[in-house]
């Protein structure tokens, strides 16, 4: 079976070489782009399986690249950026990024994120028809189509947000610890992954909660984790 194709969008040659060398060790196929316009063009031309995207590009900002690609493609996008503020992460995730790694990063974590992304892609559509729909108050998850609805209106989630919501839904009423969730979603429980979890939960709540500051679906257990409440 042919290895997945990964598009590396990075204008810093040292970082780009680190990423491509790491991909070579795992026999991944890859292409590179050093700017945003080239990234959009390469995505349209070669349809990569995953995009690794820097935000600080010389021509157009990476968030705008995400928006352009998301207008016609669902290709998973993993941001790799030196921008570490929560607002930067939220902007990228809201635009349609699937994951966010902060520089400097370890190659082991990058490879772990890639493995989880490819596992999620393989598992898409594997849900059984006997348990194909989850309904909780005005929240509905159609596992077969991968669609989420709130009060009858479809809500567009990133793949990571969708997996988080499904994990909570399948364990509705149970408190899931940070460690359990991060292991299930990312395959690890590193400190920066727990920080990313909080960002993803914030963006998820913005999309499914009428009032994110007073959530009725996802309850925070401070210092422990999260729980899907039965409505």
Backbone as a ProteinNet text record, in pm:
[ID]
protein_1_A
[PRIMARY]
XXXXXXXXXXXXXXXXXXXXXXXXXXXXXXXXXXXXXXXXXXXXXXXXXXXXXXXXXXXXXXXXXXXXXXXXXXXXXXXXXXXXXXXXXXXXXXXXXXXXXXXXXXXXXXXXXXXXXXXXXXXXXXXXXXXXXXXXXXXXXXXXXXXXXXXXXXXXXXXXXXXXXXXXXXXXXXXXXXXXXXXXXXXXXXXXXXXXXXXXXXXXXXXXXXXXXXXXXXXXXXXXXXXXXXX
[TERTIARY]
85.3	0	88.8	51.9	132.2	124.3	238.5	244	168.3	113.7	41.9	133.3	71.2	143	119.9	228	220.4	277.9	201.7	249.8	305.1	432.7	499.8	508.2	438.8	437.2	514.2	636.2	726	830.6	844.1	940.6	1078.5	1089.7	1219.1	1285.5	1395.9	1458.6	1506.6	1553.5	1601.8	1487.1	1374.8	1259	1203.6	1198.4	1148.3	1234.6	1365.9	1455.5	1439.2	1416.7	1393.2	1268.3	1161.4	1034.8	1049.5	1107.7	1118	1212.5	1318.2	1408.2	1334.4	1250.8	1170.3	1074	1011.3	917.6	990	1111.7	1190.5	1217.5	1243.8	1274.5	1156.6	1034.9	914.3	862.3	941.3	905.9	777.9	744.3	629.8	669.2	575.7	595.7	564.7	634.8	609.3	642.4	578.6	610.7	624.3	690.1	712.3	663.8	631.2	596.2	645.6	697.4	753	663.6	547.5	456.4	311.6	221.4	80.4	16.4	48.5	-9.2	33.2	161.2	210	140.9	111.5	44	-94.2	-169.4	-302.8	-293.8	-197.8	-180.5	-141.3	-45.9	-1.7	-115.3	-197	-309.4	-408.7	-437	-530.3	-475.2	-344.9	-283.6	-259	-218.6	-171.7	-257.5	-356.2	-448.4	-374.9	-292.3	-217.3	-310.7	-260.9	-341.1	-343.6	-233.9	-223.2	-138.9	-171.4	-92.5	-32.1	99.5	168.8	196.2	134.6	131.4	187.3	286	332.6	237.8	219.4	129	200.7	327.7	401.4	467.5	388.7	440.2	468.7	558.2	602.7	499.8	403.1	310.4	172.1	107.2	-22.6	-18.9	-97.5	-95.4	-151	-97.7	-140.6	-287.9	-345.9	-489.1	-571.2	-528.2	-597.1	-579.5	-463.5	-441.6	-541.8	-559.8	-655.8	-795.2	-837.1	-971.4	-988.9	-887.5	-897.8	-910.1	-825.2	-828.6	-959.4	-1007.5	-1131.9	-1255	-1244.1	-1358.9	-1391.9	-1295.8	-1322.6	-1260.1	-1183.8	-1115	-1127.4	-1139.1	-1141.7	-1009.7	-905	-773.8	-730.9	-691.7	-647.3	-530.2	-539.5	-435	-381.9	-252.7	-186.1	-98.7	-130.2	-51.6	73.3	187.1	311.6	361.6	349.3	374.5	443	516.6	579.2	477.9	361.6	258.1	196.7	210.3	170.5	51.9	1.8	-112	-239.2	-327.2	-452.4	-532.3	-527.2	-603	-554.2	-423.5	-369	-417.9	-417.3	-464.6	-612.3	-690.5	-834.8	-863.1	-790.3	-809.5	-784.6	-676.5	-643.1	-746.4	-787.5	-884.6	-1021.2	-1060.3	-1187.3	-1186.7	-1070.5	-1060.3	-1069.7	-1045.3	-1059.6	-940.6	-838.6	-725.7	-772.5	-706.2	-743.8	-659.8	-540.7	-450.8	-350.4	-280.4	-190.9	-70	47	173.3	249	303	376.7	527.2	596	741.9	802.7	913.5	978.3	900.1	906.3	832	927.5	887.3	968.8	921.5	1014.2	976.8	888.2	908	824.5	678.7	657.8	520	459.7	536.6	487.8	444.2	527	492.8	370.4	357.9	240.4	113.6	119.4	2.7	-33.7	66.9	40.7	-23.4	26.3	-31.5	-178.1	-208.1	-347.6	-433.8	-382.4	-458.3	-488.1	-388.3	-410.2	-502.1	-491.9	-582.6	-726.6	-745	-879.5	-934.7	-850.2	-895	-936	-859	-894.1	-1024	-1047.1	-1165.2	-1292.3	-1279.8	-1397.9	-1495.1	-1616.9	-1718.8	-1726.4	-1647.3	-1647.1	-1752.7	-1829.4	-1931.4	-2039.7	-2092.6	-2197.1	-2331.6	-2416.8	-2547.3	-2638	-2610.9	-2693.6	-2680.2	-2573.7	-2551.1	-2510.1	-2593.3	-2551.4	-2586.5	-2674.5	-2717.4	-2718.4	-2665.1	-2668.9	-2752.8	-2851	-2935.9	-2935.6	-2909.4	-2907.6	-2965.5	-3093.6	-3158.3	-3158.5	-3107.6	-3101.8	-2977.4	-2891.9	-2768.4	-2787.8	-2748.5	-2759	-2628.7	-2578	-2458.1	-2496.6	-2476.9	-2499.1	-2361.8	-2334.1	-2201.6	-2172.3	-2274.2	-2253	-2208.2	-2275.6	-2239.6	-2132.8	-2110.8	-2013.9	-2065.5	-2198.1	-2258.4	-2308.6	-2301.4	-2348.1	-2452.2	-2560	-2666.7	-2698.8	-2725.2	-2771.7	-2902.4	-3008.1	-3142.2	-3178.4	-3140.3	-3176.8	-3085	-2991.5	-2898.1	-2763.2	-2706.4	-2577.2	-2466.2	-2378.1	-2262.7	-2137.1	-2050.8	-1929.8	-1814.1	-1768	-1658.9	-1534.1	-1417.6	-1293.8	-1290.7	-1209.7	-1203.1	-1168.9	-1077.4	-1043.9	-1163.1	-1230.7	-1349.6	-1455.3	-1471.5	-1571.7	-1536	-1409.9	-1368.5	-1386.5	-1355.3	-1376.3	-1524.5	-1610.3	-1753.8	-1804.9	-1760	-1803.4	-1754.5	-1631.3	-1577.6	-1661.2	-1695.6	-1779.1	-1919	-1974.1	-2109.7	-2118	-2018.2	-2020	-1997.7	-1957.1	-1937.8	-2023.8	-2139.8	-2226.8	-2256.8	-2243.4	-2266.9	-2142.5	-2034.7	-1910.2	-1809.1	-1733.6	-1624.6	-1502.9	-1454.5	-1335.9	-1217.6	-1111.3	-994.5	-918.6	-839	-754.6	-665.4	-607.5	-516.8	-589.2	-708.3	-785.3	-818.5	-866.1	-906.8	-788.3	-677.2	-562.1	-501.9	-504.7	-457.5	-546.3	-677.9	-771.3	-762.9	-743.8	-746.5	-609.9	-504.9	-372.2	-272.2	-308.1	-217.5	-111.1	-126.7	-29.6	-95.9	-26.5	-79.2	27.3	102.2	203.7	138.4	212.8	157.2	101.5	174.6	127.5	4.9	-14.2	-133.8	-254.5	-238.3	-347.3	-383.5	-284.5	-312.3	-391.7	-355.3	-429.7	-572.6	-590	-724.2	-814.1	-763.8	-844.4	-885.5	-794.5	-826.4	-934.7	-919.5	-1019.1	-1155.6	-1158	-1284.9	-1350.2	-1268.1	-1322.9	-1386.4	-1319.9	-1376	-1498.2	-1495.7	-1610.6	-1733.1	-1712.3	-1824.1	-1883.5	-1797.6	-1846.6	-1942	-1922.2	-2002.2	-2130.4	-2129.5	-2247.7	-2326.5	-2267	-2334.8	-2399.8	-2521.2	-2587.6	-2513.2	-2465.6	-2387	-2264.7	-2150.5	-2031.5	-1985.6	-2015.3	-1973	-2061.6	-2178.1	-2267.6	-2312.5	-2219.6	-2248.9	-2353.1	-2437.4	-2534.4	-2499.1	-2406.1	-2366.6	-2234.1	-2131.3	-1998	-1961	-1949.1	-1917.3	-1769.1	-1706	-1565.8	-1556.6	-1472	-1437.8	-1295	-1282.7	-1154.7	-1045.5	-934.8	-821.6	-837.4	-953.6	-979.9	-1005.6	-1110.6	-1143.8	-1278.1	-1353	-1478.8	-1584.5	-1711.6	-1822.1	-1931.6	-1990.2	-2107.8	-2230	-2301.9	-2421.1	-2540.1	-2625.7	-2751.9	-2852.1	-2907.8	-3000.8	-3144.3
-119.4	0	124.4	222.9	343.4	427.4	479.6	562.7	692.6	752.7	879.2	990.5	1087.8	1203.7	1321.6	1383.4	1494.5	1619.7	1728.5	1857.2	1938.3	1975.9	2053.4	2198.5	2286.8	2428.9	2505	2543.7	2605.1	2687	2817	2901.6	2898.5	2851.3	2839.5	2710.3	2722.2	2604.5	2504.6	2553.4	2462.2	2377.6	2442.1	2368.3	2275.2	2326	2242.8	2118.2	2133.5	2018.6	1920	1973.3	1885.8	1801.4	1864.9	1792.6	1689.9	1728.9	1635.1	1519	1547.4	1438.5	1341.2	1393.8	1309.1	1223.7	1282.6	1208.1	1098.8	1129.1	1029.8	906.1	926.5	812	717	768.2	685.2	646.1	675.7	642.9	710.3	826.2	902.4	973	982.9	1066.6	1211.3	1306.5	1444.9	1538.1	1655.9	1767.4	1890.2	1992.8	2112.1	2236.6	2336.5	2468.9	2569.7	2682.6	2782.3	2904.8	2902.9	3016.2	2970.8	3063.1	3030.1	3003.9	3087.8	3067.3	2933	2898.6	2768.8	2654.1	2674.4	2570.1	2541.6	2647.7	2629.7	2560.4	2602.2	2543.5	2395.8	2363.2	2224.7	2136.4	2189.1	2112	2080.9	2179.5	2159	2062.1	2067.8	1985.7	1842.2	1821.4	1688.8	1621.7	1693.9	1635.4	1555.7	1619.4	1546.8	1488.3	1389.1	1326.1	1410.2	1483.2	1570.8	1691.9	1806.8	1927.8	1969.4	1990.4	2046.8	2192.5	2284.2	2424.8	2519.7	2598.5	2709.4	2827.1	2910.3	3025.1	3149.9	3166.4	3287	3273.1	3282.3	3265.7	3401.9	3407.9	3537.3	3610.3	3538.4	3606	3627.1	3520.2	3534.1	3456.6	3501.7	3439.2	3297.6	3210.4	3071.1	3052.1	3139.1	3127.1	3147.5	3240.9	3262.2	3141.6	3077.6	2954.8	2847.2	2834.9	2736.3	2765.7	2893.6	2929.6	2896.8	2926.4	2899.4	2750	2672	2527.2	2468.7	2517.1	2465.4	2497.5	2593.4	2627.6	2516.9	2421.6	2313.5	2180	2175.5	2051.2	2022.5	1893.2	1849.2	1785.5	1804.6	1748.2	1790.3	1696.6	1734.5	1831.6	1936.5	2038.2	2043.5	2015.4	2026.6	2150.4	2248	2370.6	2346.9	2395.9	2393.5	2536.7	2602.2	2746.2	2788.5	2899.1	2958.1	3040.5	3066.7	3143.3	3053.6	3095	3007.7	3059.1	3178.2	3232.5	3155.5	3142.9	3072.1	3136.7	3269	3337.2	3294.6	3274.4	3228.8	3088.1	3002.4	2865.5	2864.5	2944.8	2948.4	3000.7	3103.6	3156	3047.8	2971.1	2865.7	2753.9	2714.3	2605.5	2647.9	2771.8	2822	2828.6	2856.3	2862.7	2724.5	2618.8	2483.4	2392.6	2437.9	2348.6	2233.5	2119.6	2000.7	1980.5	2035.3	2014.5	2128.9	2145.1	2259.7	2217.5	2229	2202.8	2334.8	2360.3	2484.1	2458.8	2544.2	2537.2	2590.6	2533.2	2413.4	2288.2	2188.3	2065.5	1947.5	1835.6	1715.1	1637	1572.7	1493.4	1376	1325.8	1215.1	1259	1382.1	1430	1453.3	1506.7	1525.8	1392.8	1291.2	1160.2	1100.4	1125.5	1076.1	1142	1272.8	1343.5	1291.7	1263.3	1209	1071.3	986.7	852.3	859.9	949.8	964.9	1014.4	1108	1160.9	1051.8	970.2	863	754.5	729.4	631.9	681.6	811.2	868.1	857.3	882.6	872.7	730.5	631.7	491.1	452.1	512.2	473.8	544.7	646.8	721.5	629	635.7	552.1	412.7	382.4	247.1	226.5	330	316.6	219.6	141.6	45.1	114.9	67.1	127.4	108.2	6.7	-18.2	92.7	169.2	276.9	400.8	438	537.4	680.6	701.6	837.3	855.4	969	1007.7	1133.2	1131.8	1247.9	1282.2	1408.1	1455.8	1597.2	1609.7	1739.6	1787.4	1907.4	1961.3	1922.3	1840.5	1796.4	1660.9	1650.7	1524.2	1497.1	1375.5	1332.7	1215.8	1230.4	1121.4	1061.2	946.3	886.1	836.9	796.8	743	852.6	968.1	1077.1	1168.9	1159	1247.3	1388.2	1404.1	1536.3	1560.1	1685.1	1725.1	1835.4	1825.3	1924	1975.7	2105.4	2166.5	2238.2	2195.2	2250.2	2245.2	2136.5	2114.7	2175.8	2259.7	2323.7	2253.2	2226	2157	2247.6	2188.3	2258.6	2198.5	2282.1	2232.7	2226.9	2105	2082.5	2038.5	2068.2	2010.6	1863	1781.5	1639.8	1616.2	1695.6	1676.5	1713.2	1823.9	1861.3	1751.8	1696.3	1590.1	1466.7	1429	1311.9	1336.1	1456.8	1489.9	1479.7	1535	1531.5	1387.9	1306.3	1165.7	1088.7	1116.3	1048.4	1082.1	1208.1	1248.1	1190	1189.3	1138	989.6	914.3	769.2	736.2	836	817.7	917	952.1	1053.1	1018.7	1119	1100.5	1064.9	1027.6	989.6	1103.1	1120.8	1217.6	1151.9	1211.8	1161.2	1248.7	1189.1	1265.6	1322.7	1425.3	1483.7	1376.1	1292.3	1187.9	1090.7	1048	954.1	1016.9	1141.7	1206.5	1226	1278.7	1304.7	1175.9	1069.4	940.5	888.5	906.5	858.8	940.9	1071.6	1159.1	1173.8	1192.1	1217.5	1104.2	1007.4	897.1	927.8	1039.3	1073.5	1168.4	1196.9	1289.1	1390.6	1440.9	1540.3	1670.6	1751.4	1874.9	1966.4	1980.6	2071	2015.1	1882	1822.9	1854.2	1852.2	1889.4	2035.8	2120.6	2261.3	2274.2	2195.5	2196.9	2149.8	2050.3	2000.3	2113.4	2197.4	2308.3	2403.3	2426.5	2514.1	2451.5	2321.8	2253.6	2252	2231.1	2231.7	2369.3	2473.5	2609.3	2633.3	2590.4	2610.5	2521.8	2400.2	2310.7	2369.8	2422.4	2482.2	2601.6	2681.2	2796.1	2752.7	2631.8	2584.9	2512.8	2447.5	2368.3	2424.2	2513.8	2566.8	2701.6	2721.5	2850	2958.2	2923.3	3014.7	2938.1	2949.8	2872.1	2893.1	3009.4	3035.6	2962.1	2918	2837.4	2716	2623.7	2511.3	2415.3	2363.8	2264.2	2124.6	2116.1	1985.1	1935.2	2018.6	1975.4	2046.9	1970.3	2024.7	2006.8	2112.2	2104.2	2060	1961.4	1923	1971.7	2085.9	2156.3	2064.3	2060.3	1979	1831.1	1790.9	1647.9	1619.7	1681.4	1652.2	1710.3	1635.7	1684.8	1574	1617.4	1521.7	1573	1482.8	1513.3	1498.1	1607.1	1603.6	1552.7	1478.6	1437.4	1552	1595.6	1708.9	1657.4
0	0	0	-84.8	-97.7	29.1	69.6	189.5	165.8	272.7	258.3	206.4	138.3	87	181.5	226.6	321.9	257	263.5	213.2	329.9	321.4	425.7	379.3	450.2	414.1	520.9	488.4	586.9	512.4	548.3	478.8	542.6	666.7	734.2	687.5	615.7	555.5	660.2	775.7	879.8	935.7	963.8	1015.9	908.3	785.7	674.8	657.1	666.7	652.4	768.6	889.9	1004.8	983	937.1	916.5	805.4	692.3	580.6	613	687.4	729.3	819.6	909.5	997.2	915.6	816.2	731.5	652.8	608.6	534.6	619.2	748.6	835.2	847.5	823	831.7	693.6	590.1	452.1	404.1	464	413.9	284.7	193.2	75.6	115.2	56.6	93.7	-21.9	-16.4	-104.5	-16.3	-66.9	14.2	-58.8	21.8	-29.3	73.4	26.3	117.6	132.9	69.1	79.2	76	110.4	118.1	-16.9	-116.6	-249.9	-306.9	-286.3	-333.9	-261.7	-132.6	-54.7	-109.9	-142.2	-198.5	-334.1	-415.6	-548.2	-540.2	-451.4	-436.1	-384.7	-294.4	-242	-353.2	-436.9	-546.6	-650.8	-672.9	-778.6	-736.7	-610.4	-569.5	-462.5	-407	-309.4	-201.8	-122	-17.8	86.9	160	265.4	391.9	417.8	534.9	495.6	555.8	535.2	668.8	671	787.1	753.3	827.9	787.2	892	851.3	934.2	913.2	1015.2	1001.4	950.8	989.7	952.4	816.9	711.6	575.7	511.9	412.5	359.6	273.3	213.5	123.6	186	230.8	297.8	429	524.6	656.2	649.2	735	734.6	764.3	846.6	876.2	749.1	664.3	537.8	445.4	451	373.6	416.6	547.6	598.8	545.5	552.2	504.5	356.9	277.1	132.7	104.7	171.5	148.3	198.2	312.2	370.4	285.9	195.1	110.8	11	-9.4	-103.8	-65.1	42.4	79.2	228.7	262.6	402.2	443.7	363.2	395.5	536.2	622.4	757.9	753.1	836	843.3	986.2	1002.1	1131.6	1128	1211.8	1218.3	1302.8	1253.6	1329.6	1332.8	1448	1452.4	1581.3	1572.6	1691.6	1770.8	1713	1783.1	1890.5	2015.2	2125.1	2206.2	2173.4	2246.5	2212.9	2311.7	2288.3	2175.4	2164.6	2059.4	1920.9	1905.5	1777.2	1745.1	1847	1826.2	1789.8	1861.3	1835.7	1695.6	1652.3	1516.5	1412	1430.9	1335	1338.4	1458.2	1470.4	1417.9	1445.5	1393.7	1241.2	1184.5	1038	974.6	1056.1	1003	1022.3	1098.9	1128	1216.5	1203.1	1278.8	1403.4	1404.8	1517.6	1518.6	1633.2	1649	1732.1	1672.1	1741.2	1754.9	1873.4	1896.8	1886.2	1812.8	1804.5	1934.1	1980.6	1926.6	1963.4	1875.9	1896.8	1885	1940.9	1927.8	1805.9	1738.5	1621.3	1662.5	1786.4	1834.3	1844.5	1891.8	1902.3	1764.1	1672.5	1535.9	1475.1	1489.4	1434.4	1502.5	1633.5	1705.3	1652.3	1630.7	1577.9	1438.5	1357.9	1224.7	1233.8	1322.7	1336.8	1377.2	1470.8	1514.4	1399.3	1320.7	1207.5	1106.1	1074.4	977.5	1033.4	1163.5	1225	1218.4	1243.6	1236.1	1094.5	993.7	856	820.9	873.2	846.7	914.8	1032.2	1110	1066.2	982	939.8	867.5	908	845.4	900.5	1005	1060.3	1167.7	1198.2	1302	1256.5	1349.1	1314.5	1303.4	1212.1	1190.2	1310.3	1394.5	1511.6	1614.7	1607	1703	1625.1	1527	1429	1464.8	1561.9	1596.1	1747.2	1791.2	1932.6	1943.9	2034	2055.5	2204	2234.6	2372.4	2372.7	2407.2	2398.1	2254.5	2231.5	2096.3	2019.4	2079.5	2015.3	1948.4	1823.1	1749	1675	1690	1617.1	1528	1398.8	1303.2	1273.5	1336.2	1323.7	1182.4	1109.3	974.2	878.3	884.2	793.7	851.5	984.1	1048.9	1067.2	1067.7	1080.5	1222.9	1265.8	1398.7	1382.1	1458.9	1451.1	1591.3	1600.3	1724.2	1692.8	1759.8	1736.2	1588.2	1522.6	1383.4	1281.2	1322.4	1229.2	1233	1116.9	1111.4	1163.6	1242.3	1297.7	1236.2	1184.8	1118.2	1217.7	1245.3	1338.9	1265.7	1323.9	1271.9	1312.7	1245.9	1283	1430.2	1486.9	1628.1	1716.1	1685.9	1762.4	1754.6	1636.1	1617.8	1700.8	1701.4	1779.1	1928.5	1973.1	2114.1	2151.2	2066.6	2093.6	2095.5	2001.7	1997	2119.4	2162.6	2280.8	2403.6	2419.6	2532.9	2521	2400.3	2380.6	2411.3	2370.3	2393.7	2541.8	2617.7	2762.2	2839.9	2783.9	2844	2989.7	3075.8	3217.8	3296.4	3226.5	3293	3286.2	3393.5	3392.6	3327.4	3220.2	3151.4	3189.3	3237.3	3281	3161.7	3189.4	3085	3023.5	3107.3	3058	2966.4	3007.2	2924	2789.4	2791.1	2666.3	2573.2	2625.9	2539.3	2484.6	2563.3	2512.1	2399.9	2415.8	2314.5	2185.7	2198.5	2082	2016.7	2098.8	2044.3	2068.3	2151.6	2177	2279.6	2353.6	2457.8	2555.6	2665.6	2767	2806.5	2708.4	2737	2782.2	2857	2912.1	2803.8	2692.1	2587.8	2517.2	2521.3	2463.6	2549.9	2681.5	2772.6	2750.1	2727.3	2697.8	2568.2	2467.5	2341.5	2362.3	2450.8	2479.8	2528.5	2614.8	2667	2554.3	2460.4	2348.3	2261.2	2231.4	2148.7	2216.6	2347.8	2420.2	2413.3	2419	2409.9	2273.2	2167.1	2032.8	2010.9	2065.6	2053.6	2122.7	2241.1	2314.7	2239.7	2178.4	2103	1992.5	1942.1	1829.5	1870.9	1988.7	2023.9	2141.8	2218.4	2336.5	2305.1	2352.7	2336.2	2413	2532.9	2615.1	2665	2594.5	2631.6	2775.6	2834.6	2972.2	3072.5	3028.4	3111.9	3031.2	3005.2	2915.5	2972	2883.4	2926.7	2876.7	2781.2	2728.4	2786.3	2784.3	2828.2	2957.1	3063.8	3195.4	3225.9	3277.6	3318.9	3463.9	3489.8	3626.6	3648	3714.5	3726.1	3780.9	3707.6	3748.9	3720.9	3667.3	3643.7	3496.4	3439.6	3301.6	3261.6	3180.3	3124.8	3126.4	3122.3	3119.7	3028.6	2947.9	2870.3	2960.8	2981.8	3065.3	2986	3051.6	2991.4	3004.7	2892.5	2893.1	2897.5
[MASK]
+++++++++++++++++++++++++++++++++++++++++++++++++++++++++++++++++++++++++++++++++++++++++++++++++++++++++++++++++++++++++++++++++++++++++++++++++++++++++++++++++++++++++++++++++++++++++++++++++++++++++++++++++++++++++++++++++++++++

